């Protein structure tokens, strides 16, 4: 197993060739999402939306640029595929569980994409904009009782994936032995 090598090579890619994922690559990425831990095993409270349709990607890109207050920005970075992880709105007490589930799914998909040699980047601004735009949410076929929680942009990248040195010094660690 080369898990740590894949982790060491995973990076945020913000330049894409525009080349679409193959069906096999997309299937692998979606399998990784479905292998993610989901709180209490409630997979029915989660939903993935695969967006490859150019006009919808453009609308999402524009919504993200508007959210950031920069109409010249392209927060999808020209990626040919965006996968949105949405969580059922189960009320304020459990909403964070859905967001945690989405984060696990996004990271699994990022690692699978890296293992396939694809670029990926976690998206936040465009998803926050989507959550506040009921028309765009409807265009994305996200049910009214689901909240877009996070997303990932995927595709062939112009940035070479390079292995980096892993460390235990970036995050503070308190040992309680």
C-alpha positions, 0 to 999 in steps of 0.5 A, spaced: 500 500 500 502 506 498 497 511 502 502 515 505 505 517 498 498 519 495 497 523 501 504 526 500 502 528 493 495 530 494 495 538 493 491 543 491 491 544 484 488 551 481 490 550 473 487 545 469 487 543 462 480 542 461 480 535 459 474 531 462 475 525 467 474 518 463 468 514 466 473 510 469 476 515 473 469 518 475 467 511 478 473 511 482 473 518 485 465 516 486 467 509 489 472 513 494 466 518 496 462 512 498 467 509 502 467 515 506 465 514 514 458 517 514 455 519 521 451 513 524 451 510 517 446 515 514 448 515 507 441 517 505 442 524 509 448 525 504 448 527 496 453 528 491 452 532 485 457 531 479 457 537 474 460 537 468 455 541 464 459 547 461 453 552 462 452 550 469 460 550 471 460 557 468 454 559 473 457 556 479 464 559 477 460 566 476 456 565 483 463 564 486 466 570 483 460 574 486 461 571 493 468 573 493 466 580 490 471 579 484 467 578 477 474 577 474 475 571 478 474 564 476 474 560 483 473 553 479 479 554 476 477 551 469 476 544 472 472 540 467 468 536 473 465 539 480 462 534 485 458 537 490 457 534 497 450 536 500 447 534 506 440 533 508 438 539 513 437 535 519 436 541 524 441 545 527 443 540 532 445 535 527 447 540 521 455 539 523 455 532 522 453 533 515 458 538 514 463 533 517 461 527 512 461 532 506 469 533 508 470 526 509 467 525 502 471 530 499 478 528 502 477 521 500 475 524 493 481 528 493 486 522 495 483 518 489 484 523 484 491 524 486 492 516 486 489 517 479 494 523 477 488 528 477 488 535 480 483 537 485 482 543 489 477 543 495 472 549 493 468 553 499 466 560 496 462 557 490 459 552 495 457 558 500 454 562 494 450 556 491 447 555 498 444 562 498 442 561 491 435 557 490 435 558 483 442 555 482 441 550 487 435 548 483 439 548 476 444 543 480 438 538 482 439 539 489 433 538 493 430 544 497 431 540 504 439 539 502 444 544 504 451 544 499 456 543 504 462 542 500 465 541 493 471 539 489 474 541 482 477 535 479 481 534 472 487 533 468 492 539 471 498 543 468 501 542 475 505 536 476 503 532 482 510 532 487 511 528 493 512 533 499 516 531 505 511 529 511 512 532 518 509 532 525 511 539 526 505 543 522 500 542 527 501 543 535 500 536 538 499 535 545 501 528 548 497 525 554 501 519 555 
